[in-house]
Amino acid sequence: MTELRYSTAIAATIATLLLTGCAGSSGATPPTASATASPQSAAKASPTGAHKSLEQVLRDIHDAAQGVGEDRMRVLSDEKTVTDKLPHCNAHGLIMTLTAPGRPEILRLTDRLQKRGWKADGPVTDLADLRYATWGIMLRARPVPKELTAKAAPHKGMIQVSVIGNCTK
């Protein structure tokens, strides 16, 4: 049921933003780390054993996306500002890929996230759920929907990303 809820929310957001041409990075998206970033900077961006902020969670995803697709996640929806007064916040986005992604791409992302302290919650297929403290990430590989292929060109696929957890102040 959770997968259906995430998928529905992401699909609606993706369709809206791709059709309106607004699928670029939002201001809430942290910049990607360079491929030559030092281990100290990666550890600082995402401490293990400590509670992570939404920005640190998004940094983990951005860093894991290197070489998988566009080397960044497009944040389509970041509800932290809307939910600032609540203990929970979430973000939805996608990593566009030139080919339709599948299990190998999800495994690559999952492996990289596990090196940052994330734990897979169940088997990894073309769908993965990961947990870190009070945070959860859902990754789902899929081709670009047929009705959006013209807007998404030259990309043929995407990895949908949903993040939900407790925000830190």
N, C-alpha and C positions, 0 to 999 in steps of 0.2 A: 504494500500500500504506500509506503514511504517513497519507493521508486516511482510509482505512478504520480504522486504529488510533485516530486522534484521534476520529473520529465515533463509534466504538463506546464509547470511554471516556466521552465527553461524554454520549452518549445514556443510558448506564447511570446516570451521576451525576445527570443532569437528572430522569430518571424517579424515582429514589430520593428525591431531595430534594423534588420537587414533590408526590409521593404522601405524603410524611411531613410536608409543610407547612414544611420547613426551607429554602426557597429564598431566604431573605433574605441580606443581606450578612453575610459573616463578619468577624471582627475584623481579618483581614489585608487587607481592602479599604480602600484609602486614600479619604478623603473626596473628593467631586468638587469641582473648582475652579468658582468662580462664573463666570458668563458674562462678567463684567466684569474678570476677572483680568488683571493687567498682563502684558505680554510678558516682563518680567524674572522674574516668578514662574513662568511657564510654562517659561522657559529653565532656571531653577534646578531645577524638578521633573524635567526631562528634558534633560540636557545633550547637545548634538550633538557628535560627534567623540570622545566619551569612552565608557567602558564603563558600561552602565546596571545598576542593581540591579533585582531583581524588583519592588520597590516603584515604581521609576521607570517600568518597563515597564507596570505596571498603571495608573499615573497617566496615561501616554500614551493608553491605551485608554479610561479614564474620560473624559478630556478630549475625545477624538475622538467619544465617544458622545453628547455634548451635542446634544439636539434630534433624535436618530435614534430613540430608543426611550424608555426610562425615565430617560434622562440619566445612567445609571450602568451598570456591569457588575456583575452579581451573581456574586461569586466562589463557585463551588460546591465547588471543591477547590483547596487551596493546599498543595502538598506540600513547601514549603521547610523546614518544621520537621522533616518526616520525613527529608529528604535533606540536612540541614544539614552532615553530614560528607562529603557527596559534592560534586563540583564542579558538578553539574547540579541544577536545580530547575525545577518547572513549576507551572502553575496552569490551571484550566479554569473557565469560567464562561459566562454568557450575558447578552445584552441583550434584554429582553423588549420586544416591539413590539405596538401595538394592531392593526396589519394585518400580513398575511404579507409579510415583507421580500423583497427581491430584489436584483438588480444595482445599482439606484440607491443603496440604503442601503449596500451594500458599497463602492461607488465613493466615497461621501461619507466613510466611515470611512477608506478607503485614502488618499484625498487628504489628509485631516487628519493621518494618521500619517506620510505622506511629508513633510509640512511640518515634522515633528519628526525627520527624518533616516532614516525607514524606507524601504526599497526593496521594490517589488513584485517577487516572484519568479515571473514568468510572467504570463499574461493574467488580468484580473480579470473574473469572471463573478458568479455567486451564491456563489462561493468565491474566497478570496484568500489567498495566502501572502506574508508580508512578512518581511524580514530586516533586522537591525541588529546589526552586529558578530557576537557569538556567540549572539544571540537570534533566535527565530523566532516569528511569530504566525500562526495560521491562523484566518480568519474564514469562517463558513458561514451563509448565510441559509436559513431553512426555516420552514414553518408549524409550529405546535405540534402534536405528534402527537395523533391523534383520541382516544386513551385518556387524554390529559391535559388536554383542553380544559376540563373542568369545574374542575379545580384551578388552571388558568392564567388563567381568565376575569378580566378582560375581554380579556386579551391573545390575539391570534390568531397571532402569529409570534414568532420569536426569532432572534437572531444568536448562533451558538455561537462561543466564543472558546477557543483553546488557545494557551498560551504555554509555550515550552521554551527553556532557555538555561543559561549558566554563571552561577552566583550569585556575587555579590561579598560580601566580608566587610566 
